[in-house]
Amino acid sequence: MKKQNQLTDIKGFSIIIPAYNAEKTLLSCLESLEDQSLSKKNYEVIVVDDGSTDSTAAIAKKFNNKYIYQTNQGPASARNKGVKSSAGNIILFTDSDCVPDHNWIREMVKPFSNPEVIGVKGAYKTKQNKLAAKFAQAEFEDRYDLLQKKSTIDMIDTYSAAYRKDVFLNMGGFDQSFPVANNEDTDLSYRLAASGYKLVFNPNAFVYHNHPDTLTKYLKIKFWRGYWRMAVYIRYPDKALKDSYTPAVIKIQAITMALSLLLLSLALIIPCLIYFAIFFWGTIIVSTIPFALKSFKKKRIVGLISPGVILLRSLVFATGSVYGIIMEKYIRVKYLT
């Protein structure tokens, strides 16, 4: 009973939401946080407006929450600012385009009854019917199946995240050199894991989200995911080969695609190399079969399109990764030498 009282103390939980021009989604997010299975007196909600120019501020101020405004500096900065203004000793993050489940807060904080747990990762769900969104959800669920097998993880996404505030602050929070919402959470997760802190996954702590609903939007996200992931892998090269969140086959597919692109460029000099590039593409398609079969059992159409979409995903992720490496070296040469 004592632990339960500690977990529901009014100073226990602070939910922080960075928002930038979020007028289309913020209302649903905040309404869901008004309708939690915990009494509202047991937690606070903090909206950090990152320089919005739409009606984000007006929407945020409709609720009896804490509202903070800053000039546009990116979500990492907004989240850090929210933490510094928080009263809770456990901080939770979600995004302005997410709708937390009725039991989200309760489930997010459950693992903290174990004093060794420093961070908790929740899950995504979606109610969308568009094919691209269904495929994206199948990807997440594949990763969740991997995470559930592990007693400790090394990745917490900010769409559904929680940390002990003292450790978060001691680790320096999110790296504000990441200017967009992309991989700043990966960087913090790797720092925490490298320091020996215990991070866990709770699939019952989920938020609803609208995933990209067209193939073009989906592939654009994957390109920039590859770009920013390289910034993290340069700091933590061991994670480029293995982490708790990414199935090994996805890393192999990206590396194989990158090699095929190299062969294609060399084929301008040695034409026969194009056959090796084609062989690599075939290898990637064969490697998609387990995921395709798994997805087919849940959503047949998702399983059927998986080989083609994964081939394209590997292409744009590899391209984004190469671009990220090139830009990182360019910036280093230009500004650090």
N, C-alpha and C positions, 0 to 999 in steps of 0.2 A: 504493500500500500504506500510505503514511503517513496518508492521509485515512481509510482503513478503521480503522486503529488508533485514530485520534482519535475516531471515531464509536462504537467499542465499548469505550472506556475505562470503567472501573467507576464513575467519577464523572460520566460523560457524561449519564445519563438518570435522571430522577426522575418516576415516574408518580403523580399525585395524584388521589385520589378523595374527593370530599365525600360524606358519607352521613348521611341523616336517616331513622330508622325504616325501614331498608332490608333488614330480615331476609328478605324474600321474594326478593330479587334479588342481594344482595351476594355470596353464596357462588359463584354461577356466574361473576360478574365476576372475583373473585379467583382462582378455579380457572383461568380462561382466561389470567390473567397469570402463572400458574405454568407454563403450557404455551406459551411463546413460542419462536420460532425462534432467538432470542438466548439465550445462557446467562444464568441468573438472576444470576450474579455480575457481569453487566454493567449491571444497573439495580436501582433500589430502588422499592418500592411504598409509598406513604404513604396511609393511610386517616385522614381527618379526620372524626371523629364529631361532628356538629353538634347535640349535645344529644339523642340518641336515647333513647327510653324503652322500646324493645323489645330484642330480642336482637342488635342490630347489633354491639355491642361484643364479645360472645362469639364471633360469627362472624369478625369481623376478627382477633381474637387467636388463631384457629386456625392462622394462617399466620405465617411468619417475616418479617413486614413491620413497618413503623413505624406505630404507632397513636397518634393524638392526639385528645384529647377537648376540646371546648369547649361552653359553654352555647349554646343555639340562637341563632345570629346570622345565619343565611342562608348559601347556598352560595358567594356572592362572598367573604364573610369566611373561610369554611372553606378555600377554594382559596388565598387569600392566605396564610393561616396555614401551609398545607402547603408553599407555596413557600419561606417563611422558614425552614422546618425541613429543606429539601431539600439534598442534596449535589451534585446534578447541575448542569451548566451549560446543559443543555437540559431543559426541563420539559414533561411531557405531561399532559394532562387527559382523563379519561373520566368517565362517570357511573356510579353504583352500579347502575343498571338496564341497563347495557350489557355485552355479552360481546365483547371484542376478538378479532378473528381471530388465528390462529396467527402470522401475519407482521405483525401490527399495529405493534409497536414498530419493527421493521426498516423498514417502509414509511414510518412517520411521520417517521423521522429522516433518510431518504435525501436529501430536498431540502436539508438543511443542509450538504451537501457544497459547495453554492454559498454562499460567505460573505455574499452579499447577502441571502439569505433569512433573515427574522426569525421568521416564523410559518408554520405548516402546518395546513391543514384536511383532515381525513379525511372519510369517508362513512358513511352508515347503510345497513344491509341488514336485512331481516326474514325470518323463517321462518313468519310468521302466514298464516292462510287466511281470516280474517274480512275481509269486504268493506271496512269502514272502514279497516282497517290497510293493505289493498292499495292503496286510493286514496291514503292518506297516503304510502306508499312511491313511488307514481307521481309525486306532487308533488315529492318529494325528487329523484327521478331526472331530472325535467324541469329542476330547478335545477342538478343536476350537469352535465347536457349544456351548460348555459349557462356554467358555471364552467370547463369543460375547454377552452373556446375562448379563455380569457384567460391571459395570461402573469403577471398579478398580480391579486389579488382584494382585496376590502375586508370580507370576512366570514369569521370562523372560529368555529364552534360548539363549545362545550365538551365535547360528547359525544365528539369526536375532534379534539383540538387539541394543538399543540406550539408552544413559543416558546423563544427564547434567553432565559435567565433574567435576564441583566444588563439587557436592554432592557425586559423585563416589569417588573422592579423600578423601573427609571428612569422608566417610564410610570405608576407608581403602582398597577400591578396592576388587579384588578377593582374597580369602584366599589361600595363596600359600602352605598351608599344604596339599591341594588336589594335588597329583602328576600327575594325569591323567585328561583327559577331561571328567569328570563325577561328576556332582552335585556341582561343585564350583559355578555354576551359580544359582543353587537352594539356596545355602547358602547365596549368596549376595542378592537374591530376598527376602528371608525371613527377612534378616537384614533390608532391605529398608522398607518392609511392616511393620515390627515391630516398626520402627521409625516414622510411619505415613505418609510416602511418597506415592504419587499417581503414580501407574503404570498402563498402559493401553495396550490393544491389538488392533492391526490394521491388519486384515486379508489380506488387499490389499498390504501389504509390505512383499512380499514373495521371497524366494530363492528356486531354484531347487536343489535337493539332491538325491544321490544314497543311498537308504536305504539298509539294509542287504538283499541279494537276495536269501538266503537259510534259511531254518528253523533252522539249526545249528547255523549260524551266528546270527540270530535274538535272539535265546534263550540265547546265550552267552552274548549278550548285556544286556538282561534282568537280568541275574544272577548278573552281576557287577553293574547294576543299583540298584538292591536291596541291594547289599553290601555297596555301597557308600551312598545310601539314608539313611541308618541307622546312618551314621556319622552325617548327618544333623538332623535327627529326635531326636537324643540324645540331640542336642542343642536346638531344637524347638519341644518338645514333642506334643504340641497342633496340629502341622501340620500333625502328624501321623494319626490323625483322620479326619481332614478336611483341604482342601486347595482349591484354586479357579481353579486349573489346572487339578486335578485328579477326575474323576467321582467316587462318593462314592462306587459304586459297585466294582470297581477295588480294593479298600482298603479292602472291605469286603471279596472279593475272596482271596486275599493274606492272610488275617488273618485266614480265614476258612481253607485254605490249610495248614498253619502253625500248626493249631490245629489238623488237620488230621495226619500230620507227627508225632506229639507228641503221638497221639493215636496209630499209627502204632508201635512206639517204645515200648509203654506200652503193646501192644498186645503180645509181646514176653513173658510177665508175665501173662497177662489176655487175652487169645485168642479171647474172644468174642468182645473185643474192635475194632477189625478189621472191624466189621459191621458198627460201628459208623463212622469210617474213610471213608468207602465206601459211607455211607449216605452223608457225607460232600462233597465228590467228586460229587455226584449227585446234591447236592444243588448248587455247583459252575456251573455245566453244565446248570441247569435251569436258573441261573442268567445271562447266556450269551444270552438268547433268544432275549431281546430287541436290543442288539448290532447286533446280527446275522440278525435279520429282517431288521434293518436299512441298514446294509451293503449289504444285498441281493438285495435291491431295486436299488443300484448303480452298484454293481458287484456281480452277483449271486454266483460265485465260492467263493468269499471272505466270503459271508454270510454262505455258506455251511460248510466251514472249520473252522469257528469261534469258535464253542464250543470246538473242540479238541485242537485248538491252544491256546485258553484262559486257558484251563485246564493245559496245559504244561507251559504256561507263569506264571500262578499262582504258579506252582511247583518250577520253577527255581527262580522266584523272592523271594518266601518265603525261599527257601534254601539259596540264596545269602544274604537275610536279617538276617537270623539266624547266618550265618557265619560272617557277619559284626558285630553283637552284641558280638559274642564270641571273635573275634579278638580285638574289642575295649576294652573289659574287660581284655583280656590278656595283651595288650599293657599298659593299665593303671596300672595293678598289677605289671608288669615287670619294668616299667620305672618311675612310679610315687609314688611307695611305697618303 
